Amino acid sequence: PDASIRMRTVDLSTTTSEERLKLLKRPVLKSDEMIAKVKPIVDSVRIRGDAALLELTAKFDKAQLDTPLLLPPFYPLSDSQQLDPDVKEALDVAYANIYKFHAAQTDTKPLVVETMPGVTCTRFARPIARVGLYVPGGTAILPSTALMLGVPAQVAGCEQVVVATPPRADGSISPEVLYVAHLVGAHAVLRAGGAQAVAALAYGTETVPKVDKIFGPGNQWVTAAKMLVQNDTDALVSIDMPAGPSEVLVIADELCNPAFVAADLLSQAEHGIDSQVVLVGASLPDSILAKVEEEVDKQARALSRVDIVRESVSRSLIVKAGSADAAVEFSNEYAPEHLILHLRGASGWVSHVKNAGSVFVGPYTPESCGDYASGTNHTLPTNGYARQFSGVNTQSFQKHITSQEITIDGLEKLGPIVATLADCEGLQAHANAVRVRLGI
Ligand code: NAD
């Protein structure tokens, strides 16, 4: 009785520039409304600390806790918690790959440049001391998110790493997340979720240490709370990036395998009803497009999350482009979180990519590998923010400090230049700081 599970199709060759702009838009995030809703929650934790945090955890997560914080060791697990040996091994391999790729990103060597004789400028990295990692836990367990945030924090050498995740009704945390907390050397696990967890991390409570930066995805309560605290100068906290529903854009040509393309589209569609799924055909013949559509319908029906997929697919888009160049151009304008290239000579097209969170190249590179275990990070910019944001990486957990040292000879050459510029700006004291040294 069910109607087939189909995407909407548009043809770029008959699309006006106004229509094209609409195709690039994501659903509007009602951030002002949500920020107003989370404010009372955030305020109550800011003002009443642990008491409010525990009340809200009882209310939203149905867990009665004596204290919100768990301290190491997180592993071995208690007798009542079991970790499937296959899952443990998979987490170990994923951890090793993610560690390897993120360790290679560490900025350990200072940059030293002599800009003029006797004028040496330096830049060096330091870890952000205290970080909070939000691991969503309302509807699913997400040890992969704990890995993607915990590993770069560990590699960067952050002194205080707090993993926050909503507890289950009995107050426990999933064994998978606890095991990852152990692997990444987390210093505490905060058993709280939603806006209250973000508030506790931003302001600190009697038991929860305040952090300097909050990372991680979450539902609209989490996202709005992150936006709220980042704008509060009392909290003095930053966040990783603005978050929106997850996205994939697949570019396929006549050489693609329709079953692979459909599987990749559906792996994004199952995230949630607001998932953004786009297939761009690079002069893809209608006969092959029809096969992709058949596969989407067939594979979707076999999924346990078919109800979510039915909704997200019905809002998804097939864009017909006249050539591979036109397809890549559209993708660059869209700036997808994930870009999958099912194209002839896929690796050759990577150099044409201007905007994307992460790129998956060729028929044997499903996005799932990057989501879990190949080594790259899965916390990526959505909503078109791939134009100006990078995904989470090791340097997201570091900041850079510059320094300089000038010799007397160097100051003799540079000082008069600086004095001239200071005079030009009318800042006499600036000029004096040079003149007093040079006696000019
Ligand atoms: P969550 O941990 O984000 O949220 C659970 C918390 O939401 C609860 O602890 C509760 O405090 C709060 N909450 C729920 N209903 C509330 C209400 N009515 N009022 C106040 N607070 C309320 O878990 P979730 O809800 O399962 O959401 C997970 C989210 O994370 C999804 O939106 C998913 O798309 C996203 N996600 C994104 C990525 C990514 O990398 N982009 C990865 C994993 C998950």
Residues whose N, C-alpha, C, O or C-beta is under 5 A from the ligand:
A	BS01	NAD	F60 D61 V135 P136 G137 G138 T139 A140 P166 G193 G194 A195 P217 G218 N219 W221 V222 S246 G272 H378 T379
